[in-house]
């Protein structure tokens, strides 16, 4: 369905035999309060009628026209909101493997359909009904999409990117390009293979980044980038449509004196995750320049705070992210994170302490960006270390709330704003007649407490009502 929309992105789901039946009779959710996305308040009780996977009518509670010939679910005192959208979920990504071939170190992250199904089930179990897949094997994405359409899988709709364009090949994850012709060739091949959007990576030069943006746009696809060396304020004027990860760790975004010290002393790899922030003032003129660029160019942005917070507290036995991973991550990924791949590879105790010390700066920058005019969304970097499917999106929302972002803004970023950013705002992310019935039924108002969204009373997926027991099964808790 989303193939009609050029501005698109990714996801995947699990098999629950009881849910593989034909679409049921019309469904009426009666006496439920509709959460007003971004409004900070919920309305009076309503009856929401669903048929053939879509919302067909919203009336006053108890209205006969809403209830007639329908399977009626009485939901007095409960709340209804759109399904959640994880804008950064590597659905089919397998473990990162590293091996030596002669003098060469080979890294790969091949797709795994079993991991995709595991992730998909748990995403729905935690109320995630749509995802954007930010890099992966397009053949695996197509397999998932086919099985979902055939009713062999239950899970979120997926908007897919192919392997990222970078300066180095990583089978399953990245395609190396060296010239603008390479860029155009790879982008064309990905579009032919079904890519909804194009992901550009930090190893690209400014010239190749510009070529990637132009090639994506020539095929009617958005270009989204993970950038470190190139300053975001330089990339956005090139026409870049989106950015990912609140790690804008370019020296060019630091004050000149701080940039000089940072460049002279920085260590390779992920130590920059905190060394850069030690030199950056989130209320200084460089931060003001960054906020102004976001307000002017309005990129689609997902901060993925949870991925970095998980790394920063990885050394702590009581880390909630470790506990989530143990319970909900696929065992192959979990073992990989414990033995091979982690964002905090090589960090010593002092490095973790320094990372935690800069966390308030990260929070402050997140709050500033969410207060502006950019197209803010919510994502997790699922399938990377210690990020578990579904539950980590709720961790992300909680981290944003801890940073001072109002609940109503967070909920809008995770629903209506994400749908608009995907180019699917005419059918997803809202509760209105004609929209697809991807919904969460909650026991409390999430605008008052985001925790209510984490433990859904029920999920409506493509018009099917999944009760609490079914959700527990999807999460692997039964």
C-alpha positions in Angstrom: 0.0 0.0 0.0 2.7 2.5 0.9 4.4 1.8 -2.5 2.2 4.7 -3.8 4.0 7.1 -1.6 7.6 8.1 -2.4 8.4 9.5 1.1 8.6 6.2 2.9 10.5 4.0 5.4 10.7 0.4 7.3 9.6 -2.6 9.6 8.7 -6.4 10.2 6.4 -8.9 12.2 5.6 -12.3 13.8 3.2 -15.2 13.2 0.2 -15.6 15.6 -2.1 -18.3 14.0 -5.2 -17.0 15.8 -4.8 -13.6 14.0 -4.5 -15.0 10.5 -8.2 -15.1 9.8 -10.1 -13.0 7.3 -11.0 -9.5 8.3 -13.8 -9.7 11.0 -17.2 -8.1 11.1 -17.3 -4.4 11.8 -15.8 -3.4 15.1 -17.2 -0.8 17.4 -15.1 0.7 20.2 -17.6 2.4 22.4 -17.4 4.9 25.2 -13.7 5.5 24.7 -11.9 8.8 25.1 -10.0 9.8 22.0 -6.5 11.2 22.7 -6.1 14.5 20.8 -2.7 14.2 19.2 -0.6 17.2 20.2 -3.5 18.9 21.9 -2.7 18.0 25.5 -6.3 16.9 26.2 -8.7 14.1 25.4 -12.3 14.3 24.3 -15.6 13.1 25.7 -16.5 9.4 25.2 -17.1 8.4 21.6 -17.9 5.3 19.6 -15.4 4.5 16.8 -16.7 2.1 14.1 -14.1 0.1 12.1 -14.7 -1.9 9.0 -12.3 -3.5 6.4 -9.3 -2.2 8.3 -10.4 1.5 8.4 -12.2 3.9 10.7 -15.5 4.5 9.0 -17.4 6.5 11.6 -16.9 8.4 14.9 -20.1 9.3 16.8 -21.2 10.1 20.3 -21.0 7.1 22.7 -23.7 4.6 22.4 -24.9 5.7 19.0 -26.9 2.9 17.3 -25.4 3.6 13.9 -22.0 3.0 15.3 -22.9 -0.2 17.1 -25.3 -1.8 14.5 -24.2 -5.3 13.3 -20.7 -4.7 14.9 -18.6 -6.6 17.4 -18.9 -4.1 20.2 -16.1 -3.6 22.7 -17.2 -1.5 25.7 -14.3 0.7 26.7 -15.7 3.1 29.3 -13.0 4.9 31.1 -10.3 4.0 28.6 -8.4 6.0 26.0 -7.8 5.6 22.3 -4.7 6.9 20.4 -3.0 6.2 17.1 -0.6 3.3 16.9 3.0 4.2 17.6 5.6 4.7 14.8 9.3 3.8 15.4 11.2 5.8 12.9 14.5 3.9 13.4 14.0 0.2 13.5 16.4 -2.2 11.8 13.8 -5.0 11.4 15.7 -7.7 9.7 19.3 -6.9 10.8 21.3 -9.9 12.0 24.3 -9.9 14.3 27.3 -7.9 13.4 30.1 -10.4 12.6 33.8 -9.6 12.3 36.4 -12.0 10.8 39.8 -11.8 9.3 40.5 -12.9 5.7 44.3 -12.7 5.2 45.3 -9.2 6.1 41.8 -7.9 5.7 39.2 -7.4 8.4 35.7 -8.3 7.1 32.5 -7.0 8.9 29.0 -8.0 7.9 25.5 -7.8 9.2 23.4 -10.2 7.1 19.6 -10.3 7.3 17.8 -12.8 9.4 14.2 -13.6 8.7 13.7 -15.2 12.1 15.0 -12.1 13.9 12.7 -10.0 11.8 9.7 -12.1 12.9 10.8 -12.0 16.5 11.2 -8.2 16.3 7.9 -7.7 14.5 5.9 -9.6 17.1 7.3 -7.6 20.0 6.9 -4.3 18.3 3.1 -4.9 17.9 3.0 -6.3 21.5 4.2 -2.9 22.7 1.8 -0.9 20.4 4.2 -0.1 17.5 2.1 -0.5 14.3 4.4 1.2 11.8 8.2 1.4 11.4 10.8 3.0 9.3 13.7 0.6 8.5 16.8 2.7 8.2 19.2 0.3 6.4 19.0 -3.3 5.4 18.6 -6.0 2.8 15.8 -5.0 0.4 15.2 -8.7 -0.5 14.6 -9.5 3.1 12.2 -6.5 3.4 10.3 -7.7 0.3 10.0 -11.2 1.8 8.6 -9.7 5.0 6.2 -7.5 3.1 4.9 -10.4 1.0 4.3 -12.6 4.0 2.6 -9.8 5.9 0.3 -9.2 2.9 -0.5 -12.9 2.6 -1.5 -13.1 6.3 1.5 -15.3 7.2 2.8 -12.6 9.6 1.3 -10.2 12.0 3.3 -7.0 12.5 3.8 -3.3 11.7 3.9 -1.8 8.2 7.5 -1.2 7.1 9.0 1.7 5.1 12.4 0.5 3.9 15.8 1.8 3.0 18.5 -0.3 1.4 22.0 -0.6 2.6 23.5 2.8 3.5 25.7 4.5 1.0 29.1 4.9 2.6 32.8 4.8 1.7 33.1 1.1 2.7 31.2 -2.1 2.0 29.6 -3.9 4.9 27.5 -6.8 3.5 23.9 -6.5 4.6 24.3 -3.0 5.9 26.4 -0.6 3.7 27.4 -0.2 0.0 30.7 1.5 -0.7 30.7 4.3 -3.3 33.7 6.3 -4.6 32.3 8.5 -7.3 29.1 10.3 -8.2 28.5 7.8 -10.9 28.7 5.0 -8.2 26.1 6.9 -6.1 23.7 7.3 -9.0 24.1 3.6 -9.9 23.5 2.4 -6.4 20.5 4.7 -5.8 18.9 3.6 -9.0 19.4 -0.1 -8.1 17.9 0.4 -4.7 14.9 2.1 -6.1 14.4 -0.7 -8.6 14.6 -3.1 -5.6 11.9 -1.3 -3.8 13.6 1.3 -1.6 11.2 3.8 -0.2 14.0 6.2 0.8 17.8 6.5 0.6 20.1 6.5 3.6 23.5 8.3 3.3 26.2 7.7 5.8 29.0 9.5 7.6 31.9 8.3 5.4 30.7 10.2 2.4 32.5 13.4 1.3 30.5 16.6 0.9 30.5 16.0 -2.9 29.2 12.4 -2.6 26.6 13.5 0.0 25.3 16.1 -2.5 25.3 13.5 -5.3 23.3 11.1 -3.0 20.7 13.8 -2.3 20.4 14.6 -6.0 20.1 11.0 -7.0 17.4 10.3 -4.4 15.4 13.3 -5.4 15.7 12.3 -9.1 13.9 9.1 -8.3 11.3 10.8 -6.1 12.8 9.5 -2.8 13.8 11.4 0.3 17.5 11.4 1.3 18.2 11.0 5.0 21.7 11.0 6.5 23.7 9.9 9.5 26.5 12.5 9.6 29.5 13.1 11.9 32.3 14.7 9.9 30.0 17.0 7.8 28.3 19.6 9.9 24.5 19.4 9.9 24.4 23.1 9.2 26.3 22.5 6.0 24.3 19.4 4.9 20.8 20.8 5.3 21.2 23.6 2.7 22.1 20.8 0.2 18.5 19.7 0.2 18.8 16.9 2.8 15.4 15.7 3.9 16.3 14.2 7.2 18.9 13.5 9.9 19.2 10.7 12.4 20.9 10.4 15.9 21.5 13.3 18.3 25.3 13.0 17.8 26.2 16.0 15.6 29.8 15.4 16.4 31.5 17.5 13.7 34.3 19.8 14.8 32.7 22.4 12.6 29.8 22.7 15.1 32.1 23.7 17.9 33.5 27.1 18.8 36.9 27.5 17.1 38.9 27.2 20.3 37.0 24.1 21.4 37.2 22.6 17.9 41.0 22.9 18.0 41.3 21.1 21.3 38.7 18.5 20.3 40.5 17.7 17.0 43.9 17.5 18.6 42.8 15.2 21.5 39.9 13.1 20.2 40.2 9.3 20.0 38.8 7.2 17.2 35.5 5.3 17.2 32.7 6.0 19.7 34.7 8.0 22.3 33.5 11.0 20.3 30.0 10.2 21.8 31.1 12.1 24.9 34.4 13.8 24.0 32.5 16.1 21.5 29.8 16.9 24.0 32.4 17.9 26.6 33.3 20.8 24.2 29.8 21.7 23.1 27.5 24.2 24.9 23.8 23.4 24.1 22.9 27.0 25.0 25.8 28.6 23.2 25.9 30.4 19.8 26.8 27.1 17.9 23.8 25.5 19.3 21.7 28.5 18.4 23.0 28.1 14.8 22.0 24.5 14.8 18.5 25.2 16.1 18.1 27.9 13.4 19.1 25.5 10.7 16.5 23.0 11.9 13.8 25.7 12.0 14.7 26.9 8.5 15.1 23.6 6.7 12.7 21.5 8.9 14.4 18.1 8.5 12.7 14.9 9.6 14.7 14.0 12.7 14.8 11.1 15.2 17.2 11.6 18.2 17.5 7.9 19.2 18.5 9.0 22.7 17.9 5.5 24.0 20.7 4.0 21.9 23.3 6.4 23.4 21.9 6.2 26.9 22.1 2.4 26.7 25.8 2.7 25.9 26.4 5.3 28.6 25.0 3.1 31.3 26.1 -0.3 29.9 28.6 -0.8 32.7 25.9 -0.6 35.4 24.3 -3.9 36.5 20.9 -2.2 37.0 20.7 -0.7 33.5 17.1 -1.0 32.4 18.3 -1.4 28.8 20.2 -4.5 29.7 17.2 -5.9 31.4 14.9 -5.1 28.4 17.4 -6.8 26.1 17.6 -9.9 28.2 13.8 -10.2 28.1 12.8 -9.1 24.6 15.8 -9.1 22.2 16.4 -12.1 20.0 19.0 -14.5 21.6 21.4 -14.3 18.6 21.5 -10.5 18.8 21.9 -10.5 22.6 24.8 -12.9 22.4 26.4 -10.7 19.7 26.2 -7.6 21.9 27.7 -9.5 24.8 30.7 -10.9 22.9 31.3 -9.0 19.7 29.6 -5.7 19.1 28.8 -2.8 21.4 28.8 1.0 20.9 31.0 1.3 24.0 33.7 -1.1 22.7 37.0 -0.4 24.5 35.6 2.0 27.1 37.1 2.1 30.6 35.2 3.0 33.8 36.4 6.6 33.5 35.0 6.8 30.0 31.5 5.7 31.2 31.7 8.3 33.9 32.6 11.0 31.4 29.8 9.9 29.1 27.2 10.1 31.9 28.5 13.5 32.9 27.6 15.0 29.5 24.1 13.4 29.4 22.4 16.6 30.6 23.8 18.4 27.6 22.3 15.8 25.3 19.0 16.2 27.0 19.1 20.0 26.8 19.8 19.9 23.0 17.0 17.4 22.5 14.6 19.7 24.3 15.7 22.7 22.2 15.2 20.8 19.0 11.8 19.4 20.0 10.7 23.0 20.9 11.4 24.2 17.3 9.9 23.8 13.9 11.7 20.7 12.6 9.7 17.6 11.8 10.6 15.8 15.0 9.8 12.1 15.2 10.8 9.2 17.6 13.1 6.3 16.9 15.2 3.7 18.7 17.9 2.2 16.4 16.4 -1.2 17.2 18.7 -4.2 16.6 21.7 -2.2 17.7 23.2 -3.0 21.1 20.8 -3.2 24.0 17.9 -1.8 22.0 15.0 -4.2 22.4 12.0 -4.2 20.0 9.0 -2.2 21.1 9.8 -1.5 24.7 12.8 0.7 23.7 10.4 3.1 22.0 8.7 3.6 25.3 12.2 4.1 26.9 12.9 6.7 24.2 9.7 8.6 25.0 10.5 8.5 28.7 14.0 9.9 28.0 12.5 12.8 26.0 10.1 13.5 28.8 13.0 13.5 31.3 14.7 16.0 29.0 11.7 18.3 29.4 9.8 17.7 26.2 6.1 17.9 27.0 4.1 14.6 26.8 1.8 16.0 24.1 4.7 16.8 21.8 6.3 13.4 22.3 3.0 11.6 21.5 2.6 13.8 18.4 6.1 13.0 17.3 5.5 9.3 17.7 2.2 9.4 15.7 0.9 12.2 13.5 4.3 13.9 12.9 5.9 10.6 12.0 3.1 9.7 9.7 3.4 13.0 7.9 7.2 12.6 7.7 6.6 9.2 6.0 4.3 10.8 3.4 1.5 8.7 4.9 -0.3 11.4 6.9 -3.4 11.0 4.8 -4.0 7.4 6.1 -1.9 6.9 9.3 -1.2 8.6 12.6 -4.7 10.1 13.2 -8.1 8.9 14.5 -10.5 10.1 11.8 -12.9 8.6 9.3 -11.0 7.1 6.3 -7.8 6.4 8.3 -6.4 3.0 8.8 -7.4 1.4 12.0 -3.9 1.1 13.7 -4.8 2.1 17.3 -3.9 1.7 21.0 -6.5 1.2 23.7 -5.1 2.4 27.0 -6.2 2.2 30.6 -5.1 5.8 31.3 -4.5 9.1 29.5 -0.9 9.0 28.1 -0.9 12.8 28.0 -0.9 12.7 31.7 1.6 9.8 32.0 3.4 8.3 29.1 3.6 5.0 31.0 0.0 4.3 30.1 1.1 3.8 26.5 3.6 1.2 27.4 1.1 -1.4 28.8 -1.7 -1.2 26.3 -5.1 -2.7 27.2 -5.4 -3.7 23.5 -4.0 -2.9 20.1 -6.0 -2.6 16.9 -3.8 -3.6 13.9 -5.3 -3.3 10.4 -8.7 -3.3 12.0 -8.1 -6.5 14.2 -8.6 -6.2 17.9 -5.7 -7.8 19.8 -6.5 -8.1 23.5 -4.1 -8.0 26.4 -3.5 -11.8 26.4 -2.7 -11.7 22.7 -0.2 -8.8 23.2 1.5 -10.8 26.0 1.9 -13.7 23.6 3.4 -11.4 20.9 5.9 -10.0 23.5 6.9 -13.6 24.3 5.7 -13.4 27.8 3.4 -16.5 27.5 
